[in-house]
Amino acid sequence: MVIEMKISKLTENIGAEVIDVNLKKEIDRGAKERLNQALTDNIVLVIRDQEFKPAEYLAAVSVFGEPMEQHFTQYQLKETPLVNYVSNRDAYNGGTKPVVRGAGWHTDHTNHERPPKCTSLYAVVLPDEGGDTGVANMRAGYAALPDDMKRRINKLQTLNVIEGSASPRPTSKLPKEGKGKHDRGILQPLVRTHLECGENALYFHPIKTEHIVGMSPEESQMLLQELLELAVKDEFIYRHKWRLGDMLIWDNRCALHQAYQDYDLSQERVLHRVILHGERPFGPSMPRVA
């Protein structure tokens, strides 16, 4: 008997669960199209009961697009450098002091001209409780904004660097490796239009925003904080409670995400991460360019 893959919504506004699929095996074109459409529709997918070695995980994420190199090569896995590890025992502090990477709502690598389409995580080591990952639907968040705020922000652009001068969470202790390569400043639309579904979404990374064009860095951060307070509503958030075997993937073009510091930091938490090549962002302020 052939068991067919099942996809079911997790909440009304964001998230779907995928069961009865083994991404270590090659899947047919129809299953691949279903998974990609489900990601577009639901913004984040939880693919359950997977068991990957790093190379198998890389191949599984490739169902959704082409993997790309990530910032900070010291986090690459030696045999599979397009797979990075995310650990609360990071290399830059010698592995002795607990840290939480990815705290605060953001979308990845906005200082690239073509930032990643998707980010995927796979659980390797988990604490006894907590260590959740949150993903917020920014299509819904944008739609919920007051009309006057939409008019105010539709034509705004952010200038993105490795770390903005008014960043709300300075990361200056991070290694400097790789900063210069992507630090000339990249303009991105504050409101981004999704390539597949055509809907608008809020699109920004507070740490990587040097400023909004026409505003000071400090004024820019105040506006971004206001947008977070207006748009990141509980009903638009999927909070993923990890279990071993989970592969999580979300669409960076219309989602913000964060790691919750909701667990005993004396316990280890390790995830593997892959990001996928994306297109140049476009929106009301920046028309599409091939």
SVG drawing of the C-alpha trace seen along z (x, -y; Angstrom):
<svg xmlns="http://www.w3.org/2000/svg" viewBox="-8 -62 46 64">
<polyline fill="none" stroke="black" stroke-width="0.4" points="0.0,0.0 1.3,-3.4 1.1,-6.0 0.3,-9.5 1.9,-12.6 -0.5,-14.6 -0.4,-18.4 -2.6,-20.0 -2.8,-23.6 -1.5,-24.3 -3.2,-27.6 -5.7,-29.8 -3.1,-32.3 0.3,-30.6 1.9,-27.1 1.2,-23.6 2.4,-20.2 3.7,-17.6 3.6,-13.9 4.1,-10.6 7.0,-11.8 10.6,-10.8 12.8,-13.4 15.9,-11.1 14.2,-9.5 13.7,-11.2 10.1,-12.4 8.2,-12.8 7.3,-16.1 3.8,-16.1 4.9,-15.9 7.6,-18.5 5.0,-20.9 2.6,-20.2 5.3,-21.0 6.3,-24.2 2.7,-25.4 2.0,-24.6 5.0,-26.7 3.8,-29.7 0.3,-29.3 1.2,-28.7 4.6,-30.5 6.1,-27.9 6.1,-24.1 7.0,-21.6 8.1,-18.3 7.9,-15.6 9.8,-12.4 12.9,-13.0 16.3,-11.4 19.1,-13.2 22.8,-13.1 24.0,-16.6 24.3,-15.7 20.8,-14.2 19.4,-17.3 21.0,-19.5 19.4,-17.4 16.0,-17.5 16.0,-21.3 17.0,-21.5 13.4,-20.3 12.5,-24.0 15.4,-25.7 19.1,-26.1 21.2,-26.3 23.6,-29.3 26.5,-30.1 25.7,-31.7 27.4,-34.4 30.3,-33.4 32.0,-30.4 33.3,-29.2 29.8,-27.7 29.9,-25.6 30.0,-21.8 33.3,-20.6 32.0,-18.0 28.9,-20.0 29.8,-23.7 26.4,-24.8 25.0,-23.4 25.7,-25.6 25.2,-24.8 23.2,-27.0 24.4,-26.3 24.0,-27.9 27.7,-27.0 29.0,-29.2 32.5,-29.1 33.2,-32.8 33.1,-32.6 35.1,-29.4 32.0,-27.2 31.9,-28.0 29.2,-30.7 25.6,-30.0 24.2,-32.3 21.0,-32.6 21.4,-33.4 18.5,-34.8 16.7,-36.5 14.5,-39.3 12.2,-39.4 14.1,-39.5 14.5,-38.1 17.8,-36.7 20.7,-38.2 18.9,-41.4 22.4,-42.9 22.6,-40.7 21.4,-42.0 19.5,-38.7 18.7,-37.7 17.6,-34.1 14.2,-32.9 13.9,-30.4 15.6,-29.4 15.4,-25.8 16.3,-24.4 16.7,-20.7 16.9,-19.7 20.1,-17.9 20.3,-18.4 17.4,-19.8 17.0,-20.9 14.5,-19.0 11.9,-21.8 11.7,-25.0 14.1,-26.3 11.1,-27.3 11.3,-29.1 8.7,-31.7 7.7,-32.6 5.4,-35.6 3.2,-36.1 4.1,-39.5 1.6,-39.4 -1.1,-39.3 0.9,-41.8 1.0,-44.3 -2.7,-43.8 -3.6,-44.6 -1.8,-48.0 -3.9,-51.1 -4.3,-52.6 -2.4,-55.7 0.6,-53.6 0.5,-51.7 0.5,-54.9 3.4,-56.1 5.6,-53.1 4.8,-51.8 7.5,-53.8 10.2,-53.5 13.5,-51.7 15.9,-50.4 19.7,-50.5 21.1,-47.1 24.6,-46.4 26.0,-43.6 25.1,-45.6 23.4,-49.0 24.9,-51.8 21.7,-52.1 21.1,-48.3 18.8,-47.4 20.9,-44.4 24.6,-45.0 26.5,-41.9 29.9,-43.5 31.4,-40.5 30.7,-38.3 33.7,-37.5 34.4,-40.0 35.1,-37.4 32.9,-38.0 31.6,-41.4 33.3,-43.4 32.0,-41.2 28.3,-42.2 28.8,-45.6 28.6,-48.2 25.0,-48.8 22.1,-47.3 18.7,-49.0 15.6,-46.8 11.9,-47.7 10.3,-48.0 7.2,-46.6 8.0,-43.6 5.8,-41.9 5.8,-38.1 7.0,-36.7 4.5,-33.8 1.4,-35.0 1.6,-38.7 0.8,-39.8 2.7,-42.6 4.5,-42.0 6.6,-43.9 10.3,-43.1 13.2,-44.2 15.9,-43.1 16.3,-45.7 20.0,-44.8 21.0,-45.0 19.1,-48.3 21.5,-51.2 18.6,-53.5 15.4,-54.0 16.1,-56.3 15.3,-59.9 15.5,-59.1 18.2,-59.0 19.3,-55.6 17.6,-56.3 14.3,-57.5 14.4,-54.4 14.7,-52.1 11.7,-53.8 9.6,-53.2 10.6,-49.6 9.8,-49.1 6.4,-50.7 5.8,-48.3 6.7,-45.3 4.2,-46.4 1.4,-46.9 2.1,-43.8 3.5,-41.0 0.2,-39.9 -0.2,-36.6 -2.7,-35.3 -0.1,-35.8 2.7,-33.8 3.5,-30.1 5.6,-29.1 7.3,-25.9 7.9,-23.5 10.8,-21.3 11.0,-17.6 13.7,-15.4 13.0,-14.6 11.5,-18.0 12.6,-19.9 11.3,-23.5 11.3,-25.7 9.8,-29.2 9.6,-31.8 11.8,-34.8 10.1,-37.0 7.0,-37.3 8.0,-36.2 9.9,-37.3 11.4,-34.8 13.1,-34.6 14.6,-32.2 12.9,-32.2 15.1,-32.2 12.6,-30.0 14.8,-27.2 17.6,-26.2 20.7,-27.6 22.8,-25.1 21.4,-22.6 22.7,-22.3 20.6,-23.3 22.0,-22.5 20.2,-23.0 21.5,-22.6 20.6,-25.4 20.3,-25.8 19.3,-28.9 18.2,-29.0 19.0,-31.5 16.4,-34.1 15.5,-36.8 16.1,-40.5 13.3,-42.0 10.7,-44.3 7.6,-46.1 5.8,-49.4 9.0,-51.4 11.3,-49.2 9.8,-47.6 10.9,-44.2 14.3,-43.8 15.3,-40.5"/>
</svg>
